[in-house]
Amino acid sequence: NAGVTQTPKFQVLKTGQSMTLQCAQDMNHEYMSWYRQDPGMGLRLIHYSVGAGITDQGEVPNGYNVSRSTTEDFPLRLLSAAPSQTSVYFCASSLQGPTNEKLFFGSGTQLSVL
Amino acid sequence: AQSVAQPEDQVNVAEGNPLTVKCTYSVSGNPYLFWYVQYPNRGLQFLLKYITGDNLVKGSYGFEAEFNKSQTSFHLKKPSALVSDSALYFCAVRDRSASKIIFGSGTRLSIRP
């Protein structure tokens, strides 16, 4: 199993450009989520999904869109990148429930917005 | 609303000494609680979780954590620190009535030889 796969690993954008960060998991996890990691701020939840067709906002959703058309994929879209979105982005997935719950993380995408 | 606080940005411990990394949480219902570790230039890895039952849970690499409902705390502990334990540690919480998982700001653990 590949686990959680994120692409790209690195990206540089200019202000105003758009892009999509890809996330795929092959563990049949219903829960998928996106976090951003900034120094001193920890991991902040951007958006999450509990299944195909269902998404919801996290702590810092502004400037980001998501969709979940399949169980496996959960792309994160930046419609108009801003320097404040410079960060490391992590996708994570999990089963939910008392027995098997734990997040599996991708290796991260380092994004710089100039 | 659910939240997690890790009051210490950094914890410094000598190798062989016990270590504690603190975490307090706030949820409206009953929590699921987690600890994750991040080594340099890596994603996060699961260490342990509290779901129900015994308040002392054991996890990977000799770590354990104690759930204290009255103090709303879930401190991470290890009896004897190793230099290889040096990393960034995150506490996380999920309210059982919700789906989202919220993380704390992280604590950098530094173990000196």
Contacts between the chains, C-beta under 8 A, distances in Angstrom:
chain1	res1	chain2	res2	distance
A	31	B	99	6.4
A	33	B	100	7.3
A	33	B	101	6.9
A	35	B	103	7.1
A	40	B	9	7.4
A	40	B	105	6.7
A	41	B	105	6.2
A	42	B	6	7.5
A	42	B	90	6.5
A	42	B	103	5.3
A	42	B	104	5.5
A	42	B	105	3.6
A	42	B	106	4.6
A	43	B	44	7.6
A	43	B	90	6.3
A	43	B	92	8.0
A	43	B	103	3.9
A	43	B	106	7.5
A	44	B	103	7.5
A	45	B	100	5.9
A	45	B	101	7.2
A	45	B	102	6.2
A	45	B	103	7.5
A	48	B	99	6.7
A	48	B	100	5.2
A	48	B	101	7.8
A	50	B	99	4.9
A	56	B	99	7.6
A	56	B	100	7.2
A	58	B	100	6.0
A	59	B	102	7.0
A	90	B	43	6.2
A	90	B	44	7.0
A	92	B	44	7.6
A	94	B	101	7.6
A	96	B	94	8.0
A	96	B	99	6.5
A	98	B	51	4.7
A	98	B	52	6.5
A	101	B	32	6.4
A	101	B	49	6.8
A	101	B	51	7.3
A	101	B	94	7.8
A	102	B	34	7.0
A	102	B	46	4.3
A	102	B	49	6.2
A	103	B	34	7.6
A	103	B	36	7.2
A	103	B	44	7.3
A	103	B	46	6.7
A	103	B	92	7.7
A	103	B	101	6.5
A	104	B	46	7.8
A	105	B	43	3.9
A	105	B	44	4.6
A	105	B	45	7.5
A	106	B	43	6.1
A	107	B	42	7.4
A	107	B	43	5.1
A	108	B	43	5.7
